[in-house]
């Protein structure tokens, strides 16, 4: 997955190996299937990334983003 500032992604779901507890945590943050994620910026070393979801910004580690099944909307490559 090519994560770069300005790219947008649509959440298609969660990976199969994500625990139910962590998937509920993601769900409570608004990381739900169908939601649009915009990558705002990356930290100097590339991790974490600031993402915007429904006018709310979060800092997510790449490992947390990897738990999502994403589809590129623009400026990215699908996973």
C-alpha positions in Angstrom: 0.0 0.0 0.0 1.4 3.4 -1.0 0.4 5.8 1.7 1.2 9.4 0.8 -0.2 12.8 1.9 -3.2 13.8 -0.1 -4.3 10.2 -0.9 -7.8 9.1 -0.1 -8.9 5.6 0.7 -12.3 3.9 1.3 -12.5 1.3 4.1 -13.8 -2.0 2.7 -13.6 -3.9 6.0 -11.1 -5.3 8.4 -8.6 -8.1 7.9 -9.7 -11.5 9.0 -7.0 -11.8 11.6 -8.1 -8.7 13.5 -9.3 -9.5 17.0 -13.0 -8.7 17.8 -11.8 -6.4 20.6 -9.6 -4.4 18.3 -12.2 -4.3 15.5 -14.7 -2.8 18.0 -12.1 -0.2 19.0 -11.6 0.8 15.3 -15.4 0.8 14.8 -15.8 3.2 17.8 -13.3 5.6 16.2 -15.3 5.8 13.1 -13.2 3.5 11.0 -16.2 1.7 9.6 -16.7 0.0 6.2 -17.6 2.6 3.7 -15.9 5.5 5.5 -13.4 7.7 3.6 -9.9 8.2 5.0 -7.7 11.0 3.8 -3.9 10.9 4.6 -3.1 14.4 5.8 0.6 14.0 6.6 3.3 11.6 7.7 5.7 11.9 10.6 9.3 12.6 9.6 10.2 8.9 9.8 7.0 7.8 8.1 5.2 6.5 11.1 2.6 7.4 12.4 0.3 9.0 9.8 -2.2 11.7 10.4 -5.5 10.7 8.9 -8.8 12.5 8.6 -12.1 10.6 8.9 -15.4 12.6 8.8 -13.7 15.9 9.9 -11.8 14.2 12.8 -8.1 13.7 12.7 -6.2 10.7 14.2 -2.6 9.6 14.3 -2.5 5.9 13.3 0.5 3.7 13.1 1.1 1.9 9.8 0.5 -1.4 11.7 -3.0 -0.1 12.6 -3.7 1.0 9.0 -2.6 -2.4 7.8 -5.5 -4.0 9.8 -7.9 -2.3 7.4 -8.8 -3.4 3.9 -8.6 -0.2 1.9 -9.4 0.7 -1.7 -7.8 3.7 -3.3 -10.1 6.6 -4.2 -7.4 8.8 -5.6 -3.7 9.2 -5.3 -3.0 5.7 -4.0 -2.8 2.1 -5.0 -5.4 -0.4 -3.8 -4.6 -3.1 -1.3 
